[in-house]
Amino acid sequence: MPPKFIKILLFLIFPALILIGCSESDPVINDIRSQGKLIVLTRNAPTTYYLGADDAPAGFEYDLSMALADSLNVEVEYKIYDKIEDILAAINNGEGHLVAAGLTHTDSRAVNHIFGPSYKSVQQQVVCHRAGRLPKGTEDLLTRSILIIAESSYQETLKELQKDYPKLNWETTSELSTEQVLEKIVNKEVDCTVIDSNIFTLNRRYFPALITAFPISEQQNLAWVLPPDAEFFQQYVSDWFVKIEKNSLLSIIKERYYGYADIFDYYNNHVFLKRIKSRLPKYESAFRQYAEQYQVPWTLLAAQSYQESGWNAKARSHTGVRGLMMLTQTTAKAMGIKKRIDPLQSIKGGAKYLNYMLKRVPEDVADADRVWFALAAYNVGFAHMLDARKLARELGKSPSTWHDMREILPLLSQKKYYKNLKYGYARGSEPVKYIDRIRYYQDVLVHVLVSNS
């Protein structure tokens, strides 16, 4: 038997061997095995678990917990909770196998709960409306109204600060979600709140009127919460996190949700939200029609069109590309499009061309990344994608994941790399920026659609 095959076989059966060895002495692992499923307790939020495009489950915690379940070779059941106190009580009462809800590992929580390893660092931030005078420090909060989530780590931080600032006051809520609290600030019903940096990073796209005033804590770590008496399961989870850090799976999931979040621009975001209302309705039915015909998500097609033209049917660039999808004459002709500035023809041509690129994506590319490879080829050309894959192999990177390819593509503009490639120089950073913006626009669009529904 070839050594490589033996390694793969051991990689696949290793989790099962651990489960068999530990099940007799660990009630959690034994319960997972007997039920054939991992029960995950979580919250409905952009950083944890939500229904995304086409009503498919998504979220950082969703992807991470699904990967854990895959390693255990079991199914997953998700239980959604609204309140932090309820979800922490539920795990201690045996209602699930882990809490994957973006909770910080704090000293006070560690007294009554078992935590797994940390997987992301965050910092608590004071968030306020960008209009008006922003608080610069804790003393400025004494004259501000503050609303935070009850039983949160934010409450712990404010209580600690209250020792030095006795007049510091705030209100808590168990009924409102973080997004609802942010809406109150947007509507100027409340001055400020405190939330983790990762939560604000994702939510500022939806609430561009908000801004970080100042950090109010040191760096803290997010971690899963495990049931009591889960010693062996805790060790399994710890070993699993070590493995996914080594094989880049953790980095891939982080990139999937946070990799494009930093491109936030207040003005551009504001314009995009306005154009969802003013321009998108004219073309939405066409996006839906041709997206269905050519088997791509319509929100992705609409986001790509916005990145290309800002939903301007008469858009033209200095290179001669035109229309909603900014097609070249060559591409339009190949796709059977006669009039590029005709909205329906342009959308059809763009959808058809994206579908064409999707079919050319090599089979070894991960399913979740195939559309990003296709969009990169749409932007920079399929030949340069082949060069990038070749270079990835030479540099010990994966040619099959977008996580690695987004690092490799910019190298195509460096002479020491492109001089040895078949198709030569390319502005490889462009497709990376192109896809980041499309992902950004699609995410905001889906959020608006879900909120409106």
QUIWO-V623881 format. One record per backbone hydrogen bond with DSSP energy under -0.5 kcal/mol. NH is the residue of the N-H (numbers start at 0). CO is the residue of the C=O. Records with the same first field share a line. If there is no record, write none. Layout:
BEGIN
NH->CO ; CO
END
This chain:
BEGIN
5->1
6->2
7->3
8->4
9->5
10->6
11->7
12->8
13->9
16->12
17->13
18->14
19->15
20->16
21->17
22->18
24->21
25->21
26->24
29->25
30->26
31->27
32->28
33->29
34->30
35->31
36->31
37->74
38->36
39->37 ; 76
40->97
41->39 ; 78
44->42 ; 48
47->44
48->42 ; 44
49->57
51->49 ; 55
54->51
55->52
57->49
60->46
61->47
62->58
63->59
64->60
65->61
66->62
67->63
68->64
69->65
70->66
71->67
72->68 ; 69
73->68
74->35
76->37
78->39
80->41
86->82
87->83
88->84
89->85
90->86
91->87
92->88
93->90
94->89
96->38
97->38
98->224
99->40 ; 97
100->98
104->220
105->103
109->105
110->106 ; 107
111->107 ; 108
112->108
113->225
114->112
115->223
118->221
119->221
121->219
123->217
124->194
125->213
126->124 ; 192
127->210
128->190
129->208
139->136
140->136 ; 137
141->138
142->139
143->140
146->191
147->170
149->172
151->148
155->151
156->152
157->153
158->154
159->155
160->156
161->157
162->158 ; 159
163->160
164->160
167->164
170->145
172->147
180->176
181->177
182->178
183->179
184->180
185->181
186->182
187->184
188->183
189->183
190->144
191->144
192->126
194->124
196->122
199->195
200->196
201->197
202->198
203->199
204->201
205->202
206->202
209->206
210->127
212->125
213->125
215->123
216->123
219->121
221->119
222->102
223->116
224->98
225->113
226->96
229->226
233->229
234->230
235->231
236->232
237->233
238->234
239->235
240->236
241->237
242->238
243->239
244->240
245->241
246->242
247->244
248->243
249->243
251->247
252->248
253->249
254->250
255->251
256->252 ; 253
257->253
258->253 ; 254
260->257
261->257
262->259
263->260
268->264
269->265
270->266
271->267
272->268
273->269
274->270
275->271
276->272 ; 273
277->273
278->274
279->274
281->278
282->278 ; 279
283->279
286->282
287->283
288->284
289->285
290->286
291->287
292->288
293->289
294->291
295->290
300->296
301->297
302->298
303->299
304->300
305->301
306->302
307->303
308->304
309->304 ; 305
310->304
312->310
314->311
316->320
319->316
321->326
322->314
325->322
326->321
331->327
332->328
333->329
334->330
335->332
336->331
337->335
339->337
341->338
342->340
345->341
346->342
347->343
348->344
349->345
350->346
351->347
352->348
353->349
354->350
355->351
356->352
357->353
358->354
359->355 ; 356
360->356 ; 357
364->361
365->399
368->365
369->365 ; 366
372->368
373->369
374->370
375->371
376->372
377->373
378->374
379->375
380->375 ; 376
384->380
385->381
386->382
387->383
388->384
389->385
390->386
391->387
392->388
393->389
394->390
395->392
396->391
400->397
404->400
405->401
406->403
407->403
408->404
410->407
411->408
412->409
413->410
414->412
416->413
417->413
418->414
419->416
420->417
423->420
425->411
427->425
429->426
430->426
431->427
432->428
433->429
434->430
435->431
436->432
437->433
438->434
439->435
440->436
441->437
442->438
443->439
444->440
445->441
446->442
447->443
448->444
449->445
450->446
451->447
452->448
END
